[in-house]
Amino acid sequence: MTNKVDRDQAGKQKAGPTKSYDVIIAGGAMAGATLALALTQLSGKTLSIAVVESYQADHQSHPGFDSRSIALSAGTVEILKRFKLWDAVSSVATPINHIHVSDRSHLGVTDIYNHELNVDALGYVVELADIGQIYQSKMLAEANIELLCPNSVSQVDRDIDKVSVILSSGLSIQGKLLVAADGAMSTCCQKIGLDLDEHDFNQSAVIANIVSSEEHHGRAFERFTENGPLALLPMSDKRLSLVWCLPPERAEQVLSLGDDAFLHQLQQDFGWRLGQFLKVGSRASYPLLLRSRQKNISHRFAIVGNAAQTLHPIAGQGFNLGIRDVASLAEEIVCSGNEDVGRYEILMAFSKRRQEDRDSTISITSQLVHAFSNDLLTMRIGRNLALVAMDNLPILKMPLLRRTLGIVQR
């Protein structure tokens, strides 16, 4: 069994004897770390795993574990339970008991309650920085996982029975399978030559943490405005996580406002369902694009998470879709036995298993963006009729509910 590489010395390593692993994972943020821990749990710690990460193994400095929050669907929670990760994650999770969906200045609304569906929560909100700390501790505690960081993939060579990787430190490693979990602009995918399709939604997301005068009581809000969707998710300490989608020039203007002016503009767009907005934390913005790769496998190579697809944050589908990638790949690898985890049959089974869910989620998300970010009269009427119908006819809610809860075939 290989020894762990000291995280302060990993980047200083020079070329030496080639180390061998069953699985090499490029990327140690949410998708990559979850995969490493899932494979460890499902295989009974019999698979040797290398996690190659560009940033120091420190949740405080890792951009993949920054101050943002994400919503875990009920389906994702069940996956984390299977991997024995949920007990630790639940300690920093805030439950969503009620989702309120509305269209600003119009009558269309719909409400979703956890008790209507007989579930403990519709989902949970977690801060990435908290998850980073939990995952780092767990990976460091596993003898079969070796963290190679700070490091990155410089070269990939594939043979019939193995994949060889040269890292930025000069270290040479090889494995039966290389998994790209290194983000939307995946270096590994570029080196393999897998094309990236991109669609610009012409929106930017402004993110921040908010405090309001009224407690959220576990409520999440999705508010559609003439500028784009606005989401507020319940967090610990009475805070709310804001994702405010705006045209790029409007986002720049909002970011430049002082705190009071920012909160005033947010109040105008959101309304008073949470009382008055009192405080805003540090703010950031990023462009919203749909990025996806038609192929999620190649010879001794698989892609998961944002490296496979990066979605618009509307309805909170992106991360949960990526976790379903991770779960399916881990299950296919372990169910096949440990002799050759990168063989063609395993990768094809994974790819076929993921196709319908990936295609459907990407399509539904994109349709929602275009339908609810368009202020044409016909679109406003249509979406408000849809919201009213969904609120009064439960059967019409089910497709949205299944996707929101992550209860989908994978």
N, C-alpha and C positions, 0 to 999 in steps of 0.2 A: 504494500500500500504506500503510495507516495505521501510524503510529509507536506504539511501546509507550508506555503511560501509566505514568509513574513511580509506583511503588507507594506512595510516601510522599505523593504529591500527588493521587492518584486521587480520594480522598474529598473533596477540597477543590474539585473542578471545579464550575463553575456552568453553567447552561443555555447552550447555544451552538448552532452549526450541527449538524444531525442527521448522525451518522456512520452509514454503512451497512456491513453485513457479510452474508456468506452465511448463517452460523449464529451465533446467540446462545445461549450455554450459561449457565444460571443454576445456579451451584454449581461450586466449583473443587476439591472433595475427590476421593476416589477415582474415582467414576463420571464426574464432569464432566471432570477432568483426563485420564483415560484416553480419553474420547471426543474431546477436543480433539486429543490426540496421535495417535489412530487416524485421524481425518479428515485430519490433516496428512500422515501417512505414506501412506495409501491414495490420496490425491488428488495426490500429488506436490507438496504445498505450494501448491496452486492455490486452495484455499478460504480465504476470510478468516473468522476466527473471533474472537468476543469471549467472554471468560470473566468472568462477573460473580460476584464473591465477597464475602460480607459481612465476612470477616476479612482482616486484613493478610496479604499473600502471604509468610507466614513459617511454616514447618512447626512451629516451636516454640510458636506461639501459636494454631494452628488446631485446633479441637476435632475436625475430621474426620481430623486426622493426629496424634492424641494417643498416649499410651503403650500403647494396646491392640495386640494382635497379631491377625492373621487368617490363616486357612489358605487357600492358593490350590490349587485342584484341578488335577489333571494337564491337564484340558481348558482351564482358565484359562491355564495356562502356555503351551499351544499357541497360544492367542489372543494372548497378549502377545508371543510369538515373531513372529507374523505382523505385529504392529504395531511390530517392532524395539524393544521395550521390555524384553524378558526379560534381555538381557545385563547391563543396568544393575541390574535388580531382583534377578537371581540372586546378585549380590555380597553381598546382605544377607539371603538366604533360607536357611533351615534345612530340609533334606529330611526328609520323613516316609517311613520305610522299612517301618513295621509299625504297624498299627492293631489295638489290643486292645479288644474290646467285652465288657463283663461286667455282671452284675446282682448287687449287693451281697448277700451271705449266701445266694446261690443258685448252682446248678451251671451255669446257662446262660452260655456264653462263645462267642465266635467270634473268629478271628484272620485278618487280611488282610495278606499280605506282598507287597512290590513284585516280588520275584523270581518269584512265582507268576503274575504278570500280564505279565512281561517288560517292565516299565517301570523307568526310572531311579529314580523315586520316586512314591509314591501322591499326593503333594502337597508343598507347601512352606509354611513358616510365615514370615511377614514382620511386622516391627513397622511400624505405620502412620507413626510419626515418620520412619523411614528412607525409606519410599516418598514421603512428603511432600517431603523434601529433594530426592530424585531427580526427581520430577515437576515441582517448581518450577523447577529448573535447566533441565530440558528445555523447558518452556513459555517461559521467558524467552529461550531461545536461538532460538526460531522467530519469524521476522519476520511470519508470517501470523497469529499468535496475539497478541491484545491482552488483557492482564490488567487488568480494571477493578475495583480493590479498594483499600481496603475500600469496598464498594458493595453495594446490594441493589436488587431490582426493586420499584418503588413503583406502577407503573401499566403495564397491558398493553392495547393496542388492536390489533385485527386487521382488516385490509382483505382484499380479494380476493387481492392479489398480494404482500402484505408484512405483517409484524408490527412494531408500534412499541412501544418500551419506554422509560419514563422511570425513571431510577435515583434512588436516595436522595440522590445528590449534586446532582441537577438536570440531569444530562447526559441528553440524548435520543439514543437510538440506534434503528436499525431493521435488520431482517434478513428473509431469506426464510423462516427457521425459528427458532422458540424451543424449546429443549430444557430441561425441568426436571430438574435433577440436584441439587436443593437439599434433599434429605433427606425423612424420613417426613412431616413437617408442612409440606410444600412450599408456600411462599408463592405461587409461580406457579400451582400447581394450584388453590389457594383463589381466586385472582383470576380464573382461567378458569372456575371453578365445577364442577370435577370432584369427585364425591363420594368420600369415604374410608370404607371399611368397616373396622371395628376389632373384634378379639376379644381379651379379656384372659385370658391363661393363668394368672393368679393366681400368678405366679412373678416373682422378681427374680434378675438375674444378678450375682453377686459376682465381680469380676475382679481379678487380681493376678498378679505374677510370683513364682515359687517356685524355691527351690534344694533339691535332695534329696541324700542321701548317696551314692546310686548314679547313675551317668550314664544319661541317657535313651537313648543309642545310636539316636536317630532314631525312637523309639517314641512314638506318640500313644495316648491312653487315653480311652475313653468309658465311664464307670461310671454305672450306673443305681442310684439309691438310693431309699428310701421318700420322700425329700423332693423328688427330681427328679434330672435328669442332671448329671453332673460330668465335665468334660473337662479333660485336661492335654495341651498341645501342646509338642513339643520346640522349643527356641529356642537361640540362640547362647550361648556362655559357660556351657554346662551348665545353663541356666535352663529353666523350664517356664512356659508361659502357662496360667493357671487360668481356667476359666469354670465357676462353681459355681451351679447353678440351685436356688433355694430359695423356699419361701413367703415373701412380703414381710416378715412379722413375724420370721421366722427369719433372714432376710438382715440385717435391722437389728441383731438380737442378735449375729450373727457379726461384723458390721462393728465393733461396739463392743468386741470382745475385744482384749486385748493380743496381741502377736505370738505368744508361746508358747502361749497358750490357743487362738488361731486355728489354729495349726499342729496342735495336739493334736486339735481337732475335725475338721480336714481329714483327719488321719491315720485317725481313727475311721471316716469315711465312705469314704475311698479304699482304705485297706489299706496293705500294705507292699511292693508290687511295685516301688517305686522306693527302697526302704530308708526311712530316716527323713527327714522334711521338716525342713530345718535353718533356712531363712530365708524370709521373705516381704517383698515390697516394699510400696509404697503400694497401698491397696485402694480400690475404687470399686464402685458398684452402680447398676443401672438396671432399670426395670420391663420385663417381657417381654410384648409384645403382637404380635399379627399385624395388620398394617395393609396394606391393599391397595386399589387402585383398579381397578374392572372395566374401565374404558377407559384405554388407555395412549397414545391420540392424540386430538387435536381439530384444528380448522382451524389449519394452520401451527404445530402444537404437538405435541411428543412428550415422553414421560416415560421415564426410565431409572433404574436403581438403586433406592435406598431410597424415592425419591419415588413409584415405581410399586408397590413392595411391600417390607415390612420383616418378616422372618421370625424365628422363635425360633432361637437359635443351635445347637440340636441338629443334629448331622450337618454343621454348617458350610456350609449351602447358600446363605444370603442374599447374601453378597458375590459368590459365583460366579454366581448367577442374574443379579445386576445387571450383571456383566461380559458375560454373554451378551446382555443387552439392548443394551449399548453396541456390541458387535461387530456385531450384526445391523443396528442402525440405521446405523452407519458404512458397512457394506457396501452397504446399500440406497441410501444417499445417493450414494456414489461410483459405483456401478455404473450409476446412472441418468444420469450426466453432470452437469455443473456449472451448467447454465443456471438451473434453478429447483429448489433442493434441498428446498423445503417444499411441493411440490405434492401433491395428494390421492393420486395413484397410489403415490408413494413411501411415504407414511405408512400407507396401507392395507396395502401389501405388508409393511411392518415389523410392523404390528399382528397380521396373520394369521400371520406367521412365528413370533411370540413366544407365541401363545395357548396352544398345547399344553404347551410347556415350563413356562410360568408356572403354569398350572392344575395340572399334575402335581406340580411341586415344592412349591407351596403346600399341596396336599392331602397329599402324603406326609409333609412336615415336621410338619403339624398332627396327623396320625395317630400319628406316632412320639411326639410330646409326650404325647398322651393315653394311649397304650399303656404308656409307660415312666415316667410320673409318677403312676401309679395303683397303690396298694398293696393293692387288693382281691385276695383269694386267687386267684380265677379269672384275673385279669389277670397275676399273677405266674407262675402255672403256664403260661399261654399264651405269654408272652414268653420264658420260659426254654426251653420246648419249641422255640420258633422259633429261638432262638440255638443250641441244640444241633443242630437239624436243619441250620441253615445251615453250621455248622462241619464237619458230616459229609457233607453233600450239596452239593457246589460249585455245582450248577445253581441252587440256591435263593439263593446269594449274588449271582448276577449282577445282578438289579435293583438291589440295594443298591450293588454295586460300580460300576455304570454311573453312578448318581447321585452317589456319593462321588467318583468320578474326574472327574465333569463330562463324561462321554462321552455326550452326549444330542443329539438332533436339535434344531437351532435355526434 
